[in-house]
């Protein structure tokens, strides 16, 4: 997910997206622990997408105050 895509979404959509990404991250971590994870880059992508969304949300909150 690119930053431009994140900025185009509303705050509620971004919060929902964080929940989805956190579930994906949890599932990937669980699969890795059981030796079933084939694509290890999936964990890194989810972590970075969560950080990207949180950064945008923080910028919006700071601009609003």
C-alpha positions as CSV (number, residue, x, y, z in Angstrom):
1,X,0.0,0.0,0.0
2,X,1.4,3.4,-1.0
3,X,1.2,6.5,1.1
4,X,-0.9,8.2,-1.6
5,X,-3.5,5.4,-1.3
6,X,-3.5,5.8,2.5
7,X,-4.0,9.5,2.3
8,X,-7.0,9.1,0.0
9,X,-8.9,7.0,2.6
10,X,-11.0,8.4,5.4
11,X,-9.9,8.0,9.1
12,X,-12.5,5.4,9.7
13,X,-11.4,3.4,6.7
14,X,-7.8,3.6,8.0
15,X,-8.8,2.3,11.4
16,X,-10.6,-0.6,9.9
17,X,-7.6,-1.3,7.7
18,X,-5.3,-1.4,10.7
19,X,-7.5,-4.0,12.3
20,X,-7.3,-6.1,9.2
21,X,-3.6,-5.8,8.9
22,X,-3.1,-6.7,12.6
23,X,-5.1,-9.9,12.1
24,X,-3.0,-10.7,9.0
25,X,0.2,-10.0,11.1
26,X,-1.0,-12.3,13.9
27,X,-1.9,-15.1,11.5
28,X,1.5,-14.8,9.7
29,X,3.3,-14.9,13.1
30,X,1.3,-18.0,14.1
31,X,2.0,-19.7,10.8
32,X,5.7,-18.9,11.2
33,X,5.7,-20.4,14.6
34,X,4.1,-23.6,13.3
35,X,6.4,-23.8,10.3
36,X,3.6,-23.2,7.8
37,X,4.5,-19.7,6.6
38,X,5.7,-19.8,3.0
39,X,6.1,-16.1,2.3
40,X,8.1,-14.5,5.1
41,X,7.9,-11.1,3.4
42,X,4.2,-11.0,4.3
43,X,5.1,-10.2,7.9
44,X,7.4,-7.3,6.9
45,X,4.8,-5.9,4.5
46,X,2.0,-6.0,7.2
47,X,4.2,-4.3,9.8
48,X,5.3,-1.5,7.4
49,X,1.7,-0.9,6.2
50,X,0.5,-0.6,9.9
51,X,3.3,1.9,10.6
52,X,2.5,3.8,7.4
53,X,-1.2,4.1,8.4
54,X,-0.4,5.1,12.0
55,X,2.0,7.8,10.7
56,X,-0.8,9.3,8.5
57,X,-3.3,9.1,11.3
58,X,-0.8,10.9,13.6
59,X,-0.2,13.6,11.0
60,X,-4.0,14.1,10.6
61,X,-4.5,14.3,14.4
62,X,-1.6,16.8,14.7
63,X,-3.0,19.0,11.9
64,X,-6.4,19.0,13.5
65,X,-5.2,20.2,16.8
